Amino acid sequence: MTQQPTQRPLTPTLDKVINPEDLRALGDHELPALTDELRAELIDAVSHTGGHLGAGLGVVELTVALHRVFNTPHDRLIWDVGHQSYPHKILTSRRERIRTLRQKDGLSGFVRRSESEYDAFGTAHSSTSISAALGMAEGMNMRGDKGGQVIAVIGDGAMSAGMAYEAMNNAETGKGRLTVILNDNEMSIAPPVGAMSSYLSRLSTSSAYQGLRDIAKGIAEIFPRPLQTAAKRAEGFARTYATGGTMFEELGFYYIGPIDGHNLDHLLPVLENVRKASEQGAGPFLVHVVTQKGKGYAPAEAAADKYHGVAKFDVVSGKQSKPPSNAPSYTKVFAESLIREAEKDDRITAITAAMPTGTGLDSFGERFPERTHDVGIAEQHAVTFAAGLACEGMKPFVAIYSTFLQRAYDQVIHDVALQGLPVRFVLDRAGFVGADGQTHHGAYDISYLLTVPGIVVAAPADEAELVHMTATAAAHEDGPFAYRFPRGDGVGVDLPAQGVPMEIGKGRVVQDGVGVALISYGSRLQDTLKAAEKLSAKGFNPTVIDARFAKPLDTALIDDAVRSHEAVLTVEEGSSGGFGAAVLSHLAASGQLDQGVKIRTLTMPDAYIDHMSPADQLAHAGLDSASIACTALQLMGWDEAEAVLTISALSA
């Protein structure tokens, strides 16, 4: 679908607001128009760039209220994860650049300290906000800033992670001014907690009343007698609704809510009272705000899950413009392969940490609901839970993005590998991920997993090998097994009807040649083959090898490549310390480096690569076909400038 150009929305009130100081100067009567225009601006901007839409639409009123009530940036505002931060960006001097979201040299799709003084803490992974906020509040107090406050906005999904509760358990001991906003966008506001609950919440934060913790004792006395019973019931419901106010109170927080997060008449007075009470030394506070993901945009309201992350779309219809695909996605291939394996083996189970759609396990769950486990945003628990399943003879597949498995590294070692348990780790989004940028690249999994004794570390080169690799993992019962694949579509090869287990630790020669051997690990094989074509055009006949396994290494295949070629080049879409380092370590240990072999490893650079297209990221990192060919020529003795000029001419 070709997106039709649309007229920018008219935003006379929003036009007055460059930064939060301008917002605080508006009259109360102007705020409804501001929120409507902010929502329209957000929809229009994301329709051009793609990105995270539903979460931002859900916090428009909350964003306005927070910046109006609190003195940002002196008061620190932290957005957990950052999916919902686009309205915040618009209101904090970045509106002129909002249509560069997630584009090369444009605004980040998450929160980044280097981008704005209003971005108090960089966030993109879940559940870090309360810990950071507590540290900031303590730091401000320790350096004598007695006026500054810290506010952490965290979603109900992010509250499922243990780190959030570790921070809350520690918060009562702090001396800083901390407020946690629990943004609950999964539940509707029931009738008993409408205006009554808002009034009670406002009252409970007022210094004119008996005190925050005495509200339950005195609540009945402030209403006419016919309403006393209803008031008690509503107050009690407010304190135990959803996750339960009692639990937060036991952790040392003053719990307020739930309140309607789309009603400024409710939000503003409650936040004002919280701010004033915090200034007087009360706290920490937890304000439970109920919002609707996708609020104010009918297509998103009707299917909020589909509008969490979107491609460019038509504002009127909501239809997303996605380019046609010539191959199924790696994620889909994995899911269908796992289903076929599970049809043969009822011990196979699947685990996801709040990403059933992103990892393909939604389709597995439809087929095998009793064998599918979504543990929430709790990667550490997911890994140890899988270890427990393995102890009982099950065959758990833990499907987690590469960047998120980092959060459970200790569990991989201590709870799985140390005990030799056959847990299968399926690492989606390995390598560069495009617009999500530096926080989401699957850069480190090869390196950090290679250090773990007893684990198999593998990477299929294409979607056909992914089918076979899933079968290999299912058949492997001698310790943990990890394999990775990239984001996006496959390369278009024919898929086997059924996966066949591979021999563990064995690679394959894809193209036999002489002179230089190009050894690809994982998804770089297609570009390595294209590089070989470029080299062939200049009279070279390179060997191309698909390594498949980084641990155990196919040492016989590597030794043969070193003996029979003048030069060896390894290629991987991962950080230093990965496959290439393992090859070098083997060659050093076996004395082959002393024999003068010319060898080079191509990896991601020792830097954080910003958001841009995956193709641009690969070129920037020197991992595209042209860069591979240039490096091979230099390894064969060519001058760098001559190699670049030659390959550039061939690529053109």
matplotlib code that plots the C-alpha trace (Angstrom):
import matplotlib.pyplot as plt

x = [0.0, 1.2, 0.6, -1.3, 0.0, -2.2, -2.6, -0.9, -3.5, -4.3, -2.8, -3.3, -2.9, 0.0, 1.7, 2.1, 4.0, 7.7, 8.6, 6.9, 7.3, 4.9, 2.6, 2.5, 1.6, -1.6, -5.0, -6.8, -9.5, -6.9, -5.7, -8.5, -7.7, -4.0, -4.4, -6.6, -4.0, -1.1, -2.9, -3.5, 0.1, 1.3, -0.9, 0.2, 3.9, 4.0, 1.9, 5.0, 7.8, 6.3, 7.1, 5.3, 1.9, -0.6, 1.3, 1.9, -1.8, -2.6, -0.5, -1.3, -3.3, -0.8, 2.1, 0.5, -0.5, 3.0, 4.8, 2.2, 2.4, 6.1, 9.0, 10.7, 13.6, 14.6, 12.1, 13.3, 10.8, 11.6, 9.6, 10.0, 10.9, 10.1, 7.5, 5.2, 7.6, 6.6, 4.1, 6.9, 9.3, 6.8, 6.3, 10.0, 11.4, 11.5, 8.3, 10.2, 12.1, 9.3, 8.9, 12.5, 11.6, 13.7, 15.2, 18.9, 20.2, 16.7, 15.1, 15.4, 12.3, 13.2, 14.4, 18.0, 19.9, 22.0, 18.9, 17.4, 17.8, 14.2, 15.2, 16.4, 17.4, 17.9, 15.3, 14.5, 14.6, 11.8, 11.4, 14.5, 12.7, 12.0, 15.6, 16.9, 14.4, 15.2, 18.9, 18.3, 16.1, 18.8, 21.5, 19.5, 19.0, 22.7, 23.9, 21.6, 18.8, 15.9, 13.3, 13.8, 11.4, 11.7, 8.8, 8.9, 6.2, 5.9, 3.4, 1.5, 3.4, 6.8, 5.6, 5.8, 9.6, 11.4, 13.6, 10.7, 9.9, 13.5, 13.5, 10.2, 11.3, 14.2, 12.3, 11.0, 14.6, 15.3, 15.2, 14.5, 11.2, 10.0, 6.7, 5.8, 3.1, 1.6, 0.2, -2.3, -3.5, -4.8, -7.9, -11.0, -12.3, -15.2, -18.2, -17.3, -13.9, -15.0, -15.7, -15.9, -12.5, -11.0, -12.4, -11.1, -7.7, -7.6, -8.7, -6.2, -3.3, -4.5, -2.6, -5.9, -7.0, -6.0, -3.0, -2.5, -2.7, -5.7, -8.0, -9.8, -10.7, -12.2, -13.6, -17.2, -17.5, -17.1, -20.1, -23.8, -25.0, -26.6, -23.3, -21.1, -21.4, -20.7, -17.7, -16.2, -16.7, -15.2, -12.2, -11.5, -11.9, -9.5, -6.8, -7.0, -7.9, -6.0, -2.5, -3.8, -3.1, -2.4, 0.7, 2.1, 1.4, 3.2, 6.2, 6.1, 4.3, 1.3, -1.0, -3.4, -5.9, -7.0, -7.8, -8.9, -5.8, -7.7, -9.5, -7.4, -9.9, -9.0, -5.3, -4.2, -5.4, -4.1, -0.7, -0.7, -1.4, 1.2, 3.8, 2.9, 2.9, 6.3, 7.7, 6.7, 8.6, 5.8, 6.3, 7.2, 3.9, 2.4, -0.3, -2.3, -3.5, -5.8, -5.5, -6.5, -3.8, -4.5, -6.9, -8.4, -7.6, -10.3, -8.1, -5.7, -8.6, -10.1, -6.8, -4.3, -2.0, -1.6, -0.7, 2.0, 4.6, 3.5, 4.9, 3.9, 0.1, -2.8, -4.3, -7.9, -8.1, -5.3, -4.0, -0.3, 2.0, 4.3, 6.3, 5.5, 7.6, 9.2, 9.8, 8.3, 9.9, 12.4, 10.1, 7.3, 9.5, 10.7, 7.2, 5.9, 9.0, 8.5, 4.8, 5.8, 8.4, 5.8, 3.3, 5.8, 6.9, 4.5, 7.4, 8.1, 7.0, 7.4, 8.2, 8.0, 8.7, 5.7, 6.5, 4.2, 3.7, 7.2, 8.7, 6.0, 4.8, 1.3, 0.7, 2.3, 0.0, -3.1, -2.0, -0.7, -2.2, -1.4, 2.3, 2.7, 3.8, 4.0, 5.7, 5.5, 8.4, 10.5, 13.4, 15.3, 12.2, 11.6, 15.1, 14.9, 11.3, 12.5, 15.3, 12.6, 10.6, 13.8, 14.3, 11.0, 11.8, 10.2, 11.8, 11.5, 12.2, 12.8, 12.1, 13.6, 15.1, 18.9, 19.0, 16.7, 18.4, 21.3, 19.0, 19.1, 22.7, 23.3, 20.3, 21.7, 24.9, 23.8, 20.4, 20.8, 24.3, 25.9, 23.4, 23.7, 19.9, 18.7, 17.0, 16.8, 17.3, 15.9, 17.3, 15.2, 16.4, 20.0, 22.2, 21.2, 17.5, 17.1, 15.0, 14.9, 18.6, 21.4, 19.4, 17.8, 20.6, 21.3, 25.0, 26.4, 24.8, 27.5, 30.2, 28.4, 27.2, 30.5, 32.0, 29.5, 30.8, 28.7, 26.4, 25.9, 26.0, 24.7, 23.3, 21.4, 22.4, 18.9, 15.3, 15.8, 18.7, 16.4, 14.0, 16.8, 18.3, 15.0, 14.9, 18.5, 17.6, 14.6, 16.7, 19.6, 19.3, 22.9, 22.9, 21.7, 21.4, 21.2, 20.6, 20.1, 18.4, 17.9, 14.9, 12.9, 12.2, 14.2, 16.3, 13.8, 15.2, 12.9, 11.8, 12.0, 8.7, 10.3, 13.4, 16.3, 18.7, 22.2, 25.4, 26.4, 29.6, 29.8, 29.8, 29.6, 31.5, 29.1, 31.5, 34.9, 37.8, 41.4, 43.3, 41.0, 38.4, 35.4, 33.9, 30.4, 28.6, 24.9, 22.9, 25.9, 26.2, 24.2, 26.3, 29.4, 28.3, 27.7, 31.2, 32.6, 30.9, 32.6, 35.9, 35.4, 34.9, 38.5, 39.9, 39.7, 38.0, 37.2, 36.0, 32.8, 32.0, 28.9, 30.1, 26.7, 28.2, 30.4, 30.5, 31.6, 33.7, 34.2, 38.0, 38.7, 36.9, 38.8, 42.1, 41.6, 40.7, 43.9, 46.1, 44.8, 44.3, 46.6, 44.1, 41.0, 38.3, 35.5, 32.3, 29.6, 26.8, 27.9, 30.3, 34.0, 34.8, 32.4, 32.9, 36.0, 37.6, 36.8, 38.5, 41.6, 41.7, 41.7, 44.4, 46.6, 46.2, 47.0, 50.1, 48.8, 49.0, 52.8, 52.8, 52.1, 48.5, 46.8, 43.5, 41.0, 37.7, 34.8, 32.4, 30.3, 32.5, 33.3, 30.7, 26.9, 25.3, 22.5, 19.0, 18.9, 17.9, 19.5, 21.3, 22.8, 23.8, 25.5, 27.4, 28.4, 29.7, 31.6, 29.5, 27.8, 28.9, 31.0, 32.8, 33.5, 34.9, 37.1, 38.5, 39.3, 41.2, 43.2, 43.9, 45.3, 47.6, 45.7, 45.9, 42.7, 41.9, 42.4, 40.2, 37.4, 37.5, 37.4, 34.5, 32.6, 32.8, 31.6, 28.7, 27.6]
y = [0.0, 3.5, 5.9, 9.0, 12.4, 13.8, 17.4, 18.1, 18.5, 22.0, 22.5, 26.1, 25.3, 22.8, 25.5, 27.6, 24.9, 24.5, 23.1, 22.4, 26.0, 26.9, 24.2, 25.4, 28.9, 27.7, 28.2, 25.2, 25.7, 25.2, 21.7, 19.6, 21.2, 20.6, 16.9, 16.5, 18.2, 16.3, 13.1, 14.2, 15.2, 11.9, 9.9, 12.0, 11.8, 8.0, 7.5, 8.8, 7.2, 4.0, 3.2, 2.6, 4.1, 2.5, 3.1, 6.8, 7.4, 6.0, 8.5, 11.8, 13.2, 11.7, 13.3, 16.7, 16.4, 15.4, 18.2, 20.7, 19.7, 18.9, 21.2, 19.3, 19.0, 19.9, 17.3, 14.1, 12.2, 8.6, 6.7, 2.9, 1.2, 4.4, 3.1, 5.7, 8.6, 10.2, 12.7, 13.6, 14.2, 16.5, 18.6, 18.9, 21.0, 18.1, 18.6, 19.9, 16.6, 14.2, 13.1, 11.8, 9.2, 6.0, 7.3, 7.7, 10.7, 11.3, 11.0, 7.7, 5.6, 5.4, 7.7, 8.8, 11.1, 12.5, 13.6, 16.0, 17.4, 16.3, 12.6, 12.0, 8.4, 6.3, 3.5, 0.8, -2.4, -2.9, -2.4, -0.2, 3.0, 2.6, 1.5, 4.5, 6.9, 5.7, 6.3, 9.7, 10.7, 9.6, 11.3, 14.6, 14.4, 13.6, 16.6, 18.9, 19.4, 19.4, 20.6, 18.2, 15.3, 12.1, 10.5, 7.0, 6.0, 2.2, 0.1, -2.8, -5.2, -3.9, -4.4, -8.2, -8.0, -8.8, -5.7, -3.4, -5.1, -5.2, -1.4, -0.9, -3.1, -0.7, 2.5, 2.9, 3.3, 6.2, 9.8, 11.2, 12.4, 9.5, 9.0, 6.0, 6.2, 2.8, 3.1, 0.3, 0.0, -3.5, -3.0, -0.9, 1.5, -0.2, 1.9, 1.8, 3.5, 6.4, 9.9, 8.4, 6.9, 10.0, 12.1, 9.7, 9.7, 13.5, 13.6, 11.0, 13.2, 16.4, 17.8, 19.2, 15.8, 13.6, 12.0, 9.7, 6.4, 7.4, 7.8, 4.5, 5.5, 8.9, 8.4, 7.7, 10.9, 13.3, 12.0, 12.2, 9.1, 7.4, 7.5, 6.3, 2.6, 3.3, 5.5, 2.8, 0.2, 2.4, 3.4, -0.2, -1.2, 1.6, 0.4, -3.3, -2.9, -4.9, -5.4, -4.3, -1.2, -3.3, -4.9, -1.5, -0.2, -3.1, -2.2, 1.3, 3.3, 5.5, 4.0, 6.3, 5.1, 3.8, 7.0, 7.7, 8.5, 10.2, 12.7, 15.8, 16.9, 13.7, 13.6, 17.2, 17.6, 14.2, 14.9, 18.4, 16.9, 14.2, 16.9, 19.1, 16.1, 15.0, 18.5, 18.2, 15.0, 12.4, 9.4, 7.5, 7.5, 5.1, 6.5, 3.9, 5.4, 3.4, 4.2, 2.7, 1.8, 3.4, 6.0, 8.4, 6.5, 4.1, 1.5, 1.3, 1.2, -1.7, -3.7, -2.2, -5.2, -4.5, -0.9, -1.4, -1.2, -0.1, 0.5, 3.6, 3.7, 5.6, 7.8, 7.5, 3.8, 2.7, 0.3, -0.2, -0.1, -3.1, -4.1, -7.4, -10.3, -12.9, -15.2, -16.0, -14.3, -16.2, -15.9, -17.6, -20.4, -21.1, -21.2, -23.6, -25.8, -26.0, -26.9, -29.8, -31.0, -30.7, -32.7, -35.6, -35.1, -34.2, -33.2, -30.1, -26.9, -23.3, -20.3, -16.6, -13.5, -11.3, -11.6, -14.3, -12.5, -11.2, -14.7, -16.5, -18.5, -17.1, -19.6, -22.3, -21.4, -21.7, -25.2, -26.3, -24.0, -26.3, -26.4, -22.7, -20.4, -16.6, -15.6, -11.9, -9.5, -11.9, -13.3, -14.5, -16.4, -17.8, -19.4, -20.9, -22.0, -23.8, -25.4, -26.8, -28.2, -29.8, -31.5, -33.2, -34.5, -31.8, -30.3, -26.5, -24.0, -20.5, -18.0, -14.6, -11.8, -11.8, -8.4, -9.6, -12.9, -10.7, -10.0, -13.7, -14.5, -15.7, -18.1, -19.5, -20.3, -21.2, -22.7, -24.4, -25.0, -25.8, -28.6, -29.8, -29.3, -29.5, -26.1, -24.8, -21.1, -19.6, -16.1, -14.0, -10.6, -11.6, -9.0, -5.6, -4.7, -1.4, 1.3, 0.0, 0.9, 0.4, -0.9, -3.7, -5.0, -8.7, -8.0, -10.0, -13.4, -15.3, -13.8, -14.2, -17.7, -19.0, -18.5, -21.0, -24.6, -27.4, -25.3, -25.7, -22.4, -22.4, -20.2, -21.3, -19.5, -19.3, -20.3, -23.9, -24.4, -22.9, -25.7, -28.3, -26.4, -26.6, -30.3, -30.5, -28.6, -30.8, -34.0, -32.7, -33.8, -33.4, -30.0, -26.5, -25.6, -22.0, -20.9, -17.5, -15.9, -12.4, -10.1, -10.0, -12.2, -15.2, -15.2, -17.1, -20.7, -23.7, -25.0, -28.7, -30.4, -31.7, -30.8, -33.3, -33.1, -32.0, -33.4, -31.1, -29.2, -29.7, -27.0, -27.3, -26.1, -24.2, -23.2, -24.8, -22.6, -21.6, -18.6, -17.2, -18.9, -16.9, -18.6, -17.2, -17.8, -17.5, -14.9, -13.3, -16.3, -14.6, -11.5, -13.7, -15.5, -12.1, -11.0, -14.2, -13.2, -9.8, -11.5, -13.9, -11.0, -9.9, -13.4, -14.9, -18.2, -18.0, -20.9, -20.2, -22.1, -22.1, -22.7, -23.4, -24.0, -21.7, -24.2, -26.9, -25.6, -27.7, -27.7, -30.2, -27.9, -24.9, -26.6, -27.7, -24.2, -22.8, -25.5, -25.1, -21.3, -18.3, -16.3, -16.9, -14.4, -15.1, -13.1, -12.8, -10.4, -10.2, -8.4, -9.1, -12.1, -14.4, -16.9, -15.3, -15.1, -18.8, -19.6, -17.5, -19.2, -22.6, -21.7, -20.2, -23.3, -25.6, -23.6, -22.7, -19.0, -19.5, -20.8, -17.4, -17.8, -14.6, -14.4, -11.6, -11.6, -9.4, -8.5, -5.7, -2.7, -1.9, 0.8, 1.3, 1.5, 4.0, 3.5, 3.4, 0.7, -2.7, -2.4, 0.9, -0.7, -3.6, -1.2, 1.0, -2.0, -3.3, -6.5, -6.1, -7.9, -5.0, -4.6, -8.4, -8.4, -5.3, -6.9, -10.1, -8.2, -6.3, -9.6, -10.8, -7.8, -5.1, -1.5, -0.4, 2.5, 0.3, -2.4, 0.0, 1.6, -1.8, -3.2, 0.0, -0.1, -3.8, -3.0, -0.1]
z = [0.0, -0.9, 1.9, 0.8, 2.1, 4.8, 6.0, 9.4, 12.2, 13.4, 16.8, 18.0, 21.7, 21.3, 19.1, 22.3, 24.1, 23.3, 26.7, 30.1, 31.3, 28.5, 29.5, 33.1, 31.8, 30.1, 31.7, 33.0, 30.4, 27.6, 28.8, 27.2, 23.8, 24.5, 25.1, 22.0, 19.8, 21.4, 20.6, 17.0, 16.6, 18.0, 15.6, 12.6, 13.5, 14.0, 10.8, 9.0, 10.9, 12.5, 16.1, 19.3, 19.2, 21.6, 24.8, 24.0, 23.2, 26.6, 28.6, 26.9, 29.9, 32.4, 30.5, 30.5, 34.2, 35.3, 33.5, 34.7, 38.4, 38.7, 38.1, 35.3, 34.5, 38.1, 39.3, 37.6, 35.5, 34.5, 31.9, 32.4, 29.1, 27.1, 24.7, 26.0, 25.9, 22.5, 24.0, 26.6, 23.7, 21.9, 25.1, 25.9, 23.0, 20.5, 18.5, 15.5, 15.3, 16.2, 12.6, 12.7, 15.3, 14.9, 11.6, 10.9, 12.8, 14.3, 17.7, 19.6, 20.0, 23.7, 26.4, 26.2, 28.6, 25.8, 23.9, 26.3, 29.9, 30.4, 29.9, 33.4, 32.9, 29.7, 29.5, 26.9, 28.9, 31.3, 35.1, 35.8, 36.6, 40.4, 41.2, 39.2, 40.7, 44.3, 43.6, 42.1, 45.1, 47.5, 45.5, 45.5, 49.2, 49.9, 47.9, 49.7, 47.1, 49.5, 46.9, 44.0, 43.5, 41.5, 39.6, 38.0, 35.6, 35.3, 33.6, 35.1, 32.8, 33.9, 37.5, 36.9, 37.0, 40.2, 39.9, 40.5, 43.8, 44.8, 44.5, 46.2, 49.1, 49.6, 49.1, 52.6, 54.0, 51.7, 52.6, 49.1, 47.6, 45.5, 43.7, 41.6, 39.1, 38.3, 34.8, 34.6, 31.0, 31.2, 33.3, 32.9, 35.6, 37.4, 38.5, 42.2, 41.6, 39.4, 40.8, 44.4, 44.2, 42.7, 45.5, 48.1, 46.5, 46.4, 50.0, 51.2, 49.9, 51.5, 54.4, 55.8, 56.7, 59.6, 58.0, 55.1, 57.0, 59.1, 56.1, 56.6, 60.2, 59.4, 55.9, 57.0, 59.0, 56.0, 54.0, 54.7, 56.6, 53.5, 51.7, 54.6, 53.7, 50.0, 50.9, 53.1, 50.4, 47.7, 49.9, 50.7, 47.0, 46.0, 48.3, 47.3, 43.6, 41.0, 42.5, 45.9, 47.8, 50.9, 49.3, 48.4, 51.9, 53.4, 51.2, 52.8, 50.1, 50.6, 48.0, 46.2, 43.6, 41.3, 39.5, 35.9, 34.0, 31.2, 33.5, 34.3, 36.9, 38.8, 37.9, 38.6, 42.2, 43.2, 41.8, 43.3, 46.8, 46.3, 45.4, 48.4, 50.8, 49.4, 49.9, 53.5, 53.9, 53.4, 51.1, 49.2, 47.2, 44.7, 42.6, 40.7, 37.4, 35.1, 31.4, 28.0, 25.6, 22.2, 23.8, 21.3, 18.1, 17.1, 15.3, 18.2, 20.7, 18.8, 18.6, 21.1, 20.8, 17.1, 17.7, 20.3, 17.5, 14.1, 10.6, 8.7, 8.4, 7.0, 9.7, 8.4, 8.0, 10.4, 7.7, 8.0, 5.0, 5.1, 2.1, 0.6, 1.8, -0.4, 2.5, 5.9, 8.9, 11.0, 13.9, 12.1, 10.8, 14.3, 15.7, 13.0, 13.4, 17.1, 16.6, 14.4, 16.9, 19.7, 17.7, 17.9, 21.5, 24.2, 26.5, 24.5, 26.3, 25.4, 27.6, 26.8, 29.0, 28.0, 24.3, 22.9, 19.6, 19.2, 19.7, 17.7, 20.7, 20.3, 17.5, 19.6, 22.4, 20.2, 19.3, 22.7, 25.4, 28.2, 27.2, 26.8, 29.6, 29.6, 32.8, 32.3, 32.1, 34.2, 32.2, 35.3, 36.5, 32.9, 32.8, 36.3, 35.7, 32.6, 34.7, 37.0, 34.1, 32.7, 36.1, 35.7, 32.2, 30.1, 27.1, 27.7, 24.9, 26.3, 23.5, 24.4, 22.4, 22.5, 24.3, 27.0, 27.8, 29.1, 32.1, 33.1, 32.6, 36.1, 35.9, 32.6, 34.4, 38.0, 37.5, 34.1, 32.9, 36.2, 36.7, 33.1, 32.4, 28.9, 28.5, 25.0, 24.5, 21.4, 20.8, 18.5, 17.2, 17.2, 15.5, 14.4, 14.8, 12.9, 14.3, 17.9, 18.0, 20.4, 23.4, 21.5, 19.2, 19.9, 20.1, 23.0, 23.2, 21.3, 23.5, 26.8, 26.1, 24.9, 28.3, 29.9, 30.2, 28.8, 26.5, 22.8, 21.0, 17.4, 14.6, 11.5, 8.3, 6.8, 7.5, 6.2, 8.7, 11.4, 10.9, 11.3, 14.2, 16.1, 15.5, 16.7, 19.9, 20.5, 20.2, 22.4, 26.0, 27.2, 28.7, 27.5, 23.9, 22.5, 19.0, 17.5, 14.4, 13.2, 13.1, 9.9, 6.9, 5.8, 2.6, 0.5, 0.4, 0.2, 3.6, 4.5, 5.5, 8.6, 10.6, 10.7, 13.7, 12.7, 13.9, 16.8, 16.3, 12.5, 9.9, 6.1, 3.0, 0.9, -1.9, -2.4, -3.5, -2.9, -1.7, 1.0, 3.1, 4.3, 7.4, 8.2, 11.5, 11.3, 9.4, 7.5, 5.1, 2.3, 2.3, 2.6, -0.6, -2.3, -1.2, -2.8, -6.1, -6.0, -5.3, -8.1, -10.5, -9.7, -10.3, -6.9, -6.0, -2.3, -0.2, 1.8, 5.0, 7.0, 10.6, 12.2, 15.6, 17.8, 20.6, 20.1, 17.2, 14.1, 14.7, 11.9, 9.4, 10.7, 10.7, 7.1, 6.1, 7.7, 6.1, 2.6, 2.3, 2.4, 4.5, 6.6, 7.4, 9.9, 9.8, 12.5, 13.4, 17.1, 19.4, 19.8, 21.9, 19.9, 17.2, 15.7, 19.1, 19.6, 16.3, 17.2, 20.6, 19.1, 16.6, 19.3, 21.5, 18.7, 17.6, 14.2, 14.7, 14.9, 11.3, 9.9, 8.8, 7.9, 9.7, 10.4, 12.4, 11.4, 14.2, 15.4, 16.3, 19.9, 20.0, 20.4, 16.9, 16.7, 15.1, 11.3, 8.8, 9.3, 5.9, 7.0, 10.4, 8.6, 6.3, 9.2, 11.1, 8.1, 7.9, 4.5, 1.4, 0.1, 3.4, 3.6, 0.1, 0.9, 4.0, 2.2, -0.5, 2.2, 3.9, 0.5, 0.4, -1.4, -0.4, 1.5, -0.8, -3.9, -2.4, -1.5, -4.9, -6.7, -4.7, -4.9, -8.6, -8.6, -6.3, -8.5]

ax = plt.figure().add_subplot(projection="3d")
ax.plot(x, y, z, "-o")
ax.set_aspect("equal")
plt.show()
